[in-house]
Amino acid sequence: MALAIIGGGISGLTLAWYLQRAGLDYDLFEADTRPGGNLRSEQLGGYLLEIGPNSLQLSAELDQLLTELGLGGQLQDAAAVSQNRYVLRQGAYQKLPASPPALLTSPFFSLKARWNIVRELFRVPQAPDAQETLSQFFTRRFGPEVVEYALNPFISGIYAGDPAQLLLHKTFPQLAALEQQHGSVLRGLMKTKSAAGRRRIITLAGGLQTLPDTLARKLRRAHFGQGVTRLHRHADDGRWELDTTAGPAPRLYQQVVLALPAHAAAPLLQEQFPAEAAALAQVYYPPMTAIYTAYQRADVGHPLDGFGALHPKAEQPYAAGSIWTSSIFPGRAPAGQVLFTTFVGGSQYETQAREPEAEQKAAVHAELSRFYRLRAGAVPTWQHRYFWPRAIPQFDARIGPAHAAAAALGTQGLFSTANWVAGVGVPDCVRHARQLAGTLAAGR
């Protein structure tokens, strides 16, 4: 009995790895000649760039996968300063309080906002609402200032999203659970974080591309440069027939896993599952641009003592924020230089994301000059641009029908594992793919 995996991003690669370890027969098909999807690194001159995730939170499942692949010795921890996070407020960067107690003592929030935070410790849960947005949840528990200057920049900078659109129960179901279990979200966070500890922020020597490259080398039945163009289920025996860009797949399959973005999976479903295809096609992936900018260190007045800085929409910025790449992982830029990774776009900044490259680079340089106290007349030593027409899937009102469609397809022997199902982080995708591999192995 054979199984086909369509897609060679981190979800498909991880699934294939665990199926292979369980002794299951599979074929993995990936249209690109390079594995990893959006998990990608590039060395350009003296600059090491991450085209996608810039670092990873080391979950237990990810840690085990890296160990199994022999990559444990290549882990690199983020510099200690990366624990500091900054947010733009009143035209200047201010350090964001890093813990619930610090929220109450830091001048980052007004006295009224801090009083709302204190009151949250004594609030009681409300009846769950599956349609409640992140903004609605945080406003009723913490007030509008926390939404404006903490939630909004975080969601925009990390998820390319709009908290007024993203659903709490889909994006952060653990927060809804904390409210129901502990009454106070802050009390619940303090209890769970003290028990679990803080996750390490890591990369790999040579960049995160090392992970998918290593997985791909270890897979025995991975076919790169072969995209699947048609998926058809035989009515008589239920087996699946695949056409690829290299011709028909070598055999028929009892089960198929879609390890693809929702918009890429939808056309494959159109022939036999039009309703499910329509649901997946509606999942929203906003555009995003990354602008990589380097300066001489002596030209930058800011200490760059942190992970980076996020921009609330209320400050009317051009970019969603910047990661201080060379502060987190020294060695990502030539000696004497600093490297910024600036994100332009997402659901709140779509217009900027689609602007011409020259305009984006100039606007990012102007904003960096203003906020980071660049020496008068300083210019970038180097700039580079990468554009995603569709970046991160949004867990808004359109994701529910897509999840329901994925569940219905699973009853037909057609499964899904990707960030639109698992969650947008690499650890989420690794966890989900490993769980699916276990389910498939148990059913054989």
N, C-alpha and C positions, 0 to 999 in steps of 0.2 A: 504494500500500500504506500503510494507516494503522495507527497504534499508539495504544492507550489507556493512560493513566497514571491510576491510582486513588490519590488522596492528594496533598494540596498542602502537606505539610511541607517541610522543607529538602531531603529526598531527592528527592521528586517534582518540586519546583521546579527543582532543579539538573539532574536528568535531562532535563526538558523544555527547559531552556536549551541544553544541549549537543546535543540532538536537533535543535532549531531551528537552531542554528549549522551543523549538518551537513546541513541541508536536508531532514530527514525530516518526514513528515506525522504529526501527533499530535493528540490531545485529552487535556487534563488535567481531571479531575473532583475537586472538593473539596467536602465537605459543609458546611464552615464558610464563612461569608462573608469571613473574615479568613484570609490565607495564613500559613503558617509553622508550624502545629502547636504544639509546645511551645516554639518559638523566638519569644518574645513579650515586648514591653515595654509598660509602662503609665506614664503621667504622672498622678499623683494629687496635686493640690495642688502643693507645692514638692518632691515626691519623685519621682524617676525610678526605677522598679522594673523588674527583669528577672524575668519569670514563666517560668522555665526556666533555661537556661544564663546565668550571671552575667557570663561573659567567655569569650573564645575563644583557644585556642592557634593562632597563625598558621602553618599548614602551607603548603607550597609550592602545593598545589592550591587552598587557600582564598584565599591571596594572589592567585593568578592570577584566580580567579573575581571577587574584589572589584575587581581592576584592569579586567577586561572589562566590569564593570557600571558603571564610572566612580566607584567608591566609595573609591578609594585615598586621596583627600584627606580622607575622613571618618574614617580610622582614628585612634583614640586609644589610646596605650600606657598600660598600668597604671603607677601610681606606683612609684618605685624601692623603696619599703618593702614592696611586695607580694612581694618575694623571700623575706621572712621568713614562716615558717609556725610556728604554735604548736600544742602538744598539751597537753591537761590531764593532769597527773600529780601525785598526792598533793594534790589539791584546788587546785592553782595551775597557771597556764600557764607552760610552759617552751618555749623556742625549739627547734624540731627541727633537727638538723644538716642542712645543705643539700647536702652532697657526701660521697662515700665517705671521703675523708681526714678530714673533720670528724667523721664517726661515731666515729673512733678517739680523738679528743682531747676531744670534748664530754663533760661530766658527765651528759648526758641519760640515757645508758645506764650500767648497772652495769659494774664491771670484768669480770665473768663474761660479760656480753653483748658487751662490746667484744672480749674474747678470742675469742668465737665468730665475730665479724665478721672478725678477723684470720685465723682458721683457714679461713674461707670462701675467702680468696684462694688457698689451696693445695688446695682440694677438687677432686675429679675428677667428671665427669658420671656420672650413673646412667642406666640404660636408660630411655627415655621411657615415661611412663605417661599415657595419654590421660584417665584418670579421677582423676589427682592434683589435689587442691584447692590453692588458694593457701596455706591454713594448713599443709598437709602439706609443700609445697615450701619455704616459708620456715622452717618449724620444722627441717627436716633440714639446711638450709644455714646458718641464722643463729641458731636457738634460739628458745625460747618468748617471751622478753622482747621481742624485735624484733617478733614476731607480735602480741603484746598491745598494745604502745605505739607501734608505727609502722604495721604493716600493717592492723590492725583499724580504727583511726580513719580511715585513708585510704580504705579500701574502704567503710566505713559512710558517711563524709561525702561522698565523691565519687560513688560508685556505688550508694548506698543498699543495699549488699549485706552479706553475711556471708562472710568469707574461708573459713570452714569448709565452705561450700557451693559457692562459685564455682570453676569448673575452670580450672586454669592454662592449658591449651592453647587454651581458648576465650577467656578474659579477657585474658591477657597472653602470647600465643604467642611474642612476642619474647624474653621471659625464658627460656622453655624453649630457644629457639634459642641464646641467649647461653651457657647452660650447656653445650650440646653443642659449640659452636664454640670457647669460650674456657676451659672447665673451671670457672672462677670467674665468677659473675654480676657481681661488682663489677669485676673486670678488664675484662670485656666492656663494662659500662656506661661505664667511664672512657674506653675507646677509642672507643666509638661517640659519646658525648656530645662529646668533644673534637673529633671529626671533623665532627659535624653542628652543633654550637653549640646554645645554649639558645633555644628558641622564644619569640617575643614573645607576651606576653599582651595582648590588645587588646579594645576595644569599638568601637562606631561612634557618631558624634555623633547624639544623639537616641535611642540605645539600639539593641540588636541587631535589633529589629523592622525596622530600615531595610533589612536584607539581604533577607528574604522579600518585603517590600513592593516593593523595587526589582525583584527577579526577576519578581514577579507583573505589574508594569506593562509589562515588556518581552516577556512571553509573548503570542503572538498567538492561541493556542487554549486558553486556560485558562478553565474554567467553575467559578466559585466559587458556593457555595450550592446545589450539585448533588451530593448524595451518591449513590453507586452502591448500589442495593438488590438487584440480581441480576446474576449473571454466568453466561452459558450458551454453551457451545461447540457449534457446528453439526457434526453427525457427517459430513455430506456433503463440506464443503469446509474444515473446521477453523477457520472464522472465528468470532469472538467477538461475541456480542450482549450489550449492556448495558442494563439498566433503571436509571433515575435517579429521584430525587425530583421532577424536573421532567418526567418522561416517558421514553420510549425514547431512547437515544443516537442522534445523527443519522445514524450509519452503522455498518457492521460493521467489525471490526478483525482484522488478521492476527495481531497480538501484543498482549498485555496485560502491564502492569507493576503489581504491587501495591506501592505506596509507603505502606503502612499499618502500624500496630502489628499484631503477630501476632494479638491477640485480635479486632481489627477485620477482618482479612483472613479469618479462619477461617469466619465465616458465609457469605461469598461462595463458598467452596470446597465447602461441605457438599453441595450438590446433585450435583456430578459427581466430586468428589475427597474423599470422606468420611474416608479414612485420613489424608490430608495435613491436612485441616481439624482433625482431632483432635489431631495433633501440634502445630499452631500454637496451638490453644486452650490447650495445657498450659504455654506459656511464661509464666513468673511475672513479674508487674509489681507490686511491693509498693506500698502507699500511702505518700504523702509529703505533709507540710504545710510550707509556708514561712510563717514569722511575721516580718514586717518591723517593726522597732521603732526609734524615734528618741528620742534624749535631748538635752538641752542638753549641749554639750561640757564645760562646767564641772562637770557632775554626775558625769562618768565619770573615775575615777582612773587607769585603765589608759592607757598611751601609745598604744595601737592602732597600733603601728608594724609592721604586717604585713598579709598577705592575709586572715588569719582564724585561727580555732582549732578543732581537732577534738577529739572526746571519745572516748577508748577505752571500750569496754563495761565494762572492769574497774573504771572509776571510778564506775559506776552513775549516769550522768547522765540527765537528762530528754531533752535534745536531742542530736542527732548532732554538732552544732557550729554555728558561726556564721561568716559571711563579713563582714568589716569593709568594707562597701560604700563608705562615704564616704572610707575611707583609700585604697582601690584606685583609685577614680575620683572625685576631689573634684568637688563640684557636684551630687552625687546627692541632697543634702539641703539645706534652707535654711541660710544662714550662721549659724554658731554652734551647729549641731547635728551629731550623728553618727548614722549609720544602720547598723543591724545587719540582716543577713538570716540568720535562724536556721532550721535544718532539723530537723523533728520527724518521725520515722517511718523508713521503710525496712524491710528484712526483719528487722532486729534490734530495731526499736522500733515494731512494728505497733500495739500497744495505744495508745500515745501519739498516733499519727497519726490515729486515729479518734475521739479525745476531742472534746467540744464546744468550739467556738471560744473561748468565754470562759475555759474551764479552760486551754486551750493558751496563750492570751495571758498569763494570770496566772502560769502555771508558767514560761514563758520569761522574763518579767520578773523573777521570783524568782531564776532561775538566772543571768541577766545581772547582777543586783544583787550576787550573791555572788562571781562570778568576775571582775567588772570594777571592783570597788571603787566602786560607786555611792555617792554622798553619801546619808546617812541621810534617808529620807523622799522621795528622788527618785522621780519617776514618769515614764513615757513621755510625750513630747510628742505622740506619734502611734503607732498600731499598725494593721497590716493583715494579713489572712490570705488565703492561697491554698491550696487542697487539690486534690491529684491522687489520685483513687481508684486509678489505676494509673500509676506513675511511670516508673521505668527498668527495662528488661528485664534479667533476671538470666541470666548465662551459666553456669548450673548444669547439672546432669545432664539437665534438660528441654530445653536448647537444642539438643543434638545431634540428636535426632529432628526438630526443627523445621528445622534446617539441611539435613538429608537430604531432608526433604519439599520444601524450596525448590529443591534441586538437581533432584529428580525432576520438579517442575512446570516447570522451565526447559526440559526436553526436550519439553514439550507447547506451547511458545510462551507460557508464563505465568511471568513473571520476578518477582523480589522485590528491592526495594532499600529498606531502612529500618534503623533503628539496631539492631534485633534480628538483622540479617544483617551489617551493615557494622561494627558497633562503636558504642558509646553516644555518642561525641563528635561534634560538628558536623563537624570536619575529617574524621573517618572516613566520615560520611555523604556529604560532598561528594566525597571520593575514590572511594567505591564507586559513586555515581551517575554520575560522570564516566566511570569505567571501563566501566560497563554501557552507557552511551550509545555509547562507542567500539565495543563488541562488537556492538551492534544496528546501528550504521551500517555496520560492516564486513560484516555479513551481508546487506545490501540490494543 
